Amino acid sequence: MKPSLLDFTLKELQANIKPSFRAKQIYGWLYHNYAQNFDQMKNIPQVLKNELAKSYIVDPLKVVKKEISNDGTIKYLFELQDAKTIETVWLKMKDELKDEDGNVTQEAKYTICVSTQVGCKVGCAFCLTAKGGFTRDLTAAEIVAQVVALKRDNDHKHNRMINIVYMGMGEPLDNLANLSRAIEIFKEEEGLCISGKRQTVSTSGLSNKIDRLGEMDLGVHIAISLHAVDDELRTELIPMNKAHNISSIIEAVKRFPIDTRKRVMFEYLVIKDKNDDLGSAKKLVKLLTGIKAKVNLIYFNPYPDTPYERPHKSDMIAFQEYLINHGLLCTIRDSKGIDISAACGQLKEQTQNELK
């Protein structure tokens, strides 16, 4: 497979493309105009475009399927060059607001949920992605291209703010080299200029790699997929917990460089009769003592043949209230896209079954 131009920082492109101002022009076509091929780069000489086309491609993804929810969530299934597929999600977080004269007082705010691997090695019991096993890591270009494609498809200008969460298919820290490169490419001022503060890496808890990410000092936020308050249940839900138990994760989080104005996000997937009781809430408060934390409670999204169930709303609220009353910032995440293939990996699985 040919590498994509989206694999490179501006400095790297300038080293490969002469004269270097042409690299800057090409960067503009990639990230400001969302060009998908060389023909769209109007002010680049044809000779240079022909030369580049011998060694590189522009866009490594193509949309195979798209599902649009009533709440504005859009789920994309992308095909890669090797015919493997991944999912990416466009999430509307806040609506556009206008004053009485029709002037926009607040732009709509969006988050893109990005995949980092084809499949996943972690094997979480509640995750549909895990059913397909692990195939390969995504390249930096395949990570970057997801954001470019969604901004293009939703007519989202390059200079409009967007948040990125590495929370789609795969374990981001299991692909740390390509993840960190993608983070740097997103931060490029001449590109999309998405600061580290707007990028969140969600991990199931590879404690040694949390340390490595911290040492890179990329300025990103970290979210920990905790989901349980004792090692027995967490090992049932996330078998990798045997190697990276709760205490090792908590210690790694305490070492992670955090912006003093920000908090560490702990994702807690609430499953009926598994971890939705107040005893678990009490243990969670104790576990997070001494950490500037925010807990995000997430409803389990059921999918066919799963043994787990969605919790009752009353139990979610009681859990949240216990945490808040004991000093923890806690939110309940709205279930987005519940009327479409909401669970991670569901659109991929459904499409594969249709093709059988």
C-alpha positions in Angstrom: 0.0 0.0 0.0 1.2 3.5 -0.8 1.5 5.9 2.1 -0.9 8.8 2.3 0.2 12.5 2.4 -1.8 12.6 5.6 0.9 10.6 7.3 3.3 13.6 7.5 3.8 16.7 9.5 4.4 19.9 7.5 8.1 19.8 8.3 8.4 16.3 6.9 6.5 17.2 3.8 8.8 20.2 3.3 11.8 17.9 3.5 10.3 15.6 0.8 8.8 18.2 -1.5 10.8 20.9 -3.2 10.4 23.8 -3.4 9.2 23.8 0.2 6.5 26.4 -0.4 4.7 23.8 -2.5 4.5 21.5 0.6 2.8 24.3 2.4 0.3 24.7 -0.5 -0.4 21.0 -0.5 -0.9 21.1 3.3 -3.5 23.7 2.7 -5.3 21.6 0.1 -5.2 18.6 2.6 -6.4 20.4 5.7 -8.2 23.6 4.6 -9.9 22.3 1.4 -10.1 18.6 2.4 -8.8 17.5 -1.0 -9.3 13.8 -1.8 -7.0 13.5 -4.8 -4.2 15.3 -6.6 -6.5 16.6 -9.3 -8.3 18.9 -6.8 -5.0 20.7 -6.0 -5.5 23.4 -8.6 -2.3 25.6 -8.1 0.1 22.6 -7.9 2.0 22.0 -11.1 0.9 18.9 -13.0 4.5 17.6 -13.2 4.7 17.6 -9.4 1.3 16.1 -9.0 2.3 13.2 -11.3 5.5 12.7 -9.5 3.8 12.6 -6.1 1.1 10.2 -7.4 3.8 7.6 -8.1 4.7 7.3 -4.4 1.7 8.6 -2.4 -2.1 8.6 -2.2 -4.2 11.4 -0.7 -7.2 9.8 1.0 -6.8 6.3 2.5 -10.5 5.9 3.4 -13.8 5.6 1.6 -17.3 5.8 3.1 -19.1 2.4 2.9 -22.1 3.2 5.0 -23.5 6.1 7.0 -26.3 6.1 9.6 -27.9 9.3 10.9 -29.6 9.4 14.2 -32.6 11.7 15.2 -30.3 13.4 17.7 -27.8 14.4 15.0 -25.3 11.6 15.7 -23.8 10.2 12.5 -22.0 6.9 12.4 -19.6 6.2 9.5 -18.2 2.9 8.3 -15.0 3.4 6.4 -13.2 1.0 4.1 -9.4 1.1 4.2 -7.0 0.4 1.3 -6.8 -3.3 2.3 -10.6 -3.6 2.4 -10.7 -3.7 6.2 -13.4 -1.5 7.8 -13.5 0.8 10.8 -16.1 3.1 12.4 -16.0 6.8 13.2 -18.7 8.9 14.9 -19.8 12.5 14.5 -21.4 13.7 17.8 -23.3 16.9 18.3 -22.6 18.1 21.8 -24.3 21.5 21.8 -26.9 23.0 19.5 -26.4 26.3 17.7 -28.0 29.2 19.6 -29.4 32.4 18.0 -30.7 35.6 19.5 -34.1 37.2 18.6 -32.6 38.8 15.5 -31.4 35.5 14.2 -27.7 36.1 14.9 -25.7 33.1 16.0 -24.7 33.6 19.6 -23.2 30.1 20.0 -22.0 27.8 17.2 -23.0 24.1 17.4 -20.2 22.1 19.1 -19.1 18.7 17.8 -16.9 15.9 18.9 -15.4 13.2 16.6 -15.0 9.7 18.0 -12.0 8.2 16.3 -10.8 4.6 15.8 -7.1 3.7 16.3 -7.1 0.0 15.3 -8.9 -2.5 13.1 -10.4 -4.6 15.9 -8.8 -4.7 19.4 -6.6 -6.9 21.5 -8.1 -6.0 24.8 -11.2 -8.3 24.5 -13.6 -6.5 26.8 -16.6 -8.7 27.6 -19.2 -5.9 26.9 -17.7 -4.7 23.7 -18.8 -5.7 20.2 -15.5 -4.7 18.6 -13.8 -7.5 20.7 -15.9 -10.2 18.9 -13.9 -9.7 15.7 -10.5 -10.0 17.4 -7.5 -7.8 16.4 -6.4 -7.3 12.8 -3.9 -4.5 12.7 -3.0 -1.0 13.9 -4.2 2.0 11.9 -1.5 4.3 10.4 -1.3 7.9 11.5 -2.9 8.8 8.1 -5.8 6.5 8.7 -6.4 8.1 12.1 -6.1 11.7 10.7 -8.2 10.9 7.6 -11.3 10.1 9.8 -11.4 13.6 11.1 -10.7 15.2 7.7 -13.5 13.0 6.2 -16.1 13.9 8.8 -15.3 17.6 8.7 -15.6 17.5 4.9 -18.8 15.5 4.9 -20.4 17.9 7.4 -19.2 21.1 5.8 -17.2 21.9 9.0 -14.7 24.6 8.1 -11.0 23.9 8.9 -10.8 26.7 11.5 -14.0 25.8 13.4 -13.2 24.1 16.7 -13.7 20.4 17.0 -13.0 18.0 19.8 -11.4 14.6 19.2 -11.8 11.5 21.4 -9.8 8.4 20.7 -12.5 6.2 21.9 -13.7 4.3 18.8 -12.5 0.8 17.8 -9.2 -0.3 19.3 -7.1 0.5 22.3 -5.3 3.8 21.5 -2.3 3.2 23.7 -1.7 -0.2 22.0 -0.9 1.9 18.9 1.0 4.6 20.7 3.5 5.4 17.9 0.9 6.2 15.3 -1.5 7.7 17.9 1.2 10.3 19.0 2.0 11.1 15.4 -1.6 11.7 14.6 -1.9 14.0 17.7 1.0 16.0 16.4 -0.4 16.3 12.9 -3.8 17.5 14.3 -1.9 20.2 16.3 -0.2 21.6 13.2 -0.9 25.3 13.0 -0.9 25.2 9.2 -3.3 22.3 9.2 -6.4 21.7 11.4 -4.8 23.4 14.5 -6.5 21.2 17.0 -4.7 21.7 20.3 -3.9 18.9 22.7 -6.5 20.4 25.1 -9.1 19.4 22.5 -7.9 15.8 22.2 -8.7 13.1 24.7 -7.1 9.6 24.7 -9.4 7.0 26.2 -7.7 3.9 27.5 -8.8 0.7 29.1 -5.8 1.1 31.3 -2.4 0.0 30.0 -0.7 1.5 33.0 2.9 1.4 31.6 1.8 3.1 28.4 -0.1 5.8 30.4 3.3 6.6 31.8 4.8 6.7 28.3 2.1 9.0 27.0 2.7 11.3 29.9 6.4 11.4 29.2 5.7 12.5 25.6 4.0 15.6 27.1 1.6 16.1 24.2 -0.8 18.2 26.2 -3.7 15.8 25.7 -6.3 14.8 28.2 -6.7 11.2 29.4 -9.9 9.2 30.1 -9.7 5.9 31.9 -12.3 3.2 31.1 -12.6 2.0 34.7 -16.0 0.3 34.6 -15.5 -1.6 37.9 -14.3 -0.9 41.5 -12.8 -4.2 42.3 -10.3 -6.4 40.3 -12.6 -9.4 40.2 -15.4 -7.7 38.3 -13.0 -5.7 36.2 -11.1 -8.8 35.1 -14.5 -10.3 34.1 -15.2 -7.2 32.0 -11.7 -6.5 30.9 -9.4 -9.6 31.0 -6.3 -7.3 30.5 -6.9 -6.2 34.1 -4.9 -9.3 35.2 -1.8 -7.5 33.8 -2.8 -3.9 34.5 -4.9 -4.0 37.7 -6.9 -1.1 39.2 -4.2 0.0 41.6 -1.5 0.1 38.9 -3.8 2.3 36.8 -4.6 4.7 39.6 -0.9 5.1 40.4 -0.1 5.8 36.7 -2.9 8.4 36.6 -1.5 10.1 39.6 1.8 10.5 37.7 0.2 11.8 34.5 0.8 15.5 33.7 -2.6 17.2 34.0 -3.5 20.8 33.2 -4.2 22.3 36.6 -7.6 23.6 35.3 -8.6 20.1 34.1 -9.7 16.8 35.6 -8.9 13.2 34.8 -12.0 11.6 33.2 -13.0 8.2 34.5 -15.5 6.4 32.3 -17.8 4.1 34.2 -20.0 1.9 32.0 -23.0 1.0 34.1 -24.4 -2.5 33.7 -27.6 -3.6 35.4 -27.0 -5.8 38.5 -23.2 -5.7 37.9 -21.9 -2.4 39.0 -24.9 -0.1 39.5 -25.4 -0.4 43.3 -24.5 2.1 45.9 -21.9 -0.2 47.4 -20.0 0.2 44.1 -20.5 4.0 44.3 -19.0 4.0 47.8 -15.9 2.1 46.7 -15.5 4.4 43.7 -15.4 7.5 45.9 -12.7 5.8 48.0 -10.7 4.7 45.0 -10.5 8.2 43.5 -9.6 10.0 46.7 -6.7 12.4 46.0 -7.3 12.6 42.2 -8.8 15.6 40.6 -11.4 13.4 38.9 -14.6 13.6 36.9 -16.7 10.5 36.6 -18.7 10.0 33.4 -21.5 7.4 33.9 -22.4 5.6 30.7 -25.5 3.6 30.0 -24.6 0.1 28.6 -25.8 0.1 25.0 -27.3 -3.4 24.4 -26.6 -5.3 21.2 -27.8 -8.7 20.0 -26.7 -11.7 22.1 -25.0 -9.7 24.8 -25.6 -11.1 28.4 -25.5 -7.6 29.9 -28.4 -5.3 30.3 -29.0 -1.5 30.3 -29.4 -0.2 33.9 -32.5 1.5 35.2 -32.5 5.3 35.0 -33.4 5.6 38.7 -30.3 3.5 39.6 -28.1 5.8 37.4 -29.4 8.9 39.1 -29.0 7.4 42.6 -25.4 6.4 41.7 -24.7 9.9 40.4 -26.2 11.6 43.4 -24.1 9.5 45.8 -20.9 10.5 44.0 -21.8 14.2 43.9 -22.8 14.2 47.6 -19.4 12.7 48.4 -17.4 15.4 46.5 -17.0 13.9 43.1 -17.9 15.7 39.9 -20.1 13.3 38.0 -22.2 13.4 34.8 -24.4 10.9 33.1 -23.5 10.7 29.5 -26.5 11.1 27.2 -26.9 8.0 25.0 -26.2 9.2 21.5 -27.4 7.5 18.4 -29.5 5.0 20.3 -31.8 4.6 17.3 -28.9 3.6 15.0 -26.0 1.2 15.5 -24.9 2.9 18.6 -22.6 0.3 20.2 -19.0 0.5 19.1 -18.5 -2.1 16.3 -22.2 -2.6 15.7 -22.3 -1.0 12.3 -19.3 -3.0 11.2 -20.7 -6.3 12.5 -24.2 -5.6 11.0 -22.7 -4.8 7.6 -20.5 -7.9 7.6 -23.6 -10.1 8.4 -25.5 -8.5 5.5 -22.7 -9.4 3.1 -22.6 -13.1 4.2 
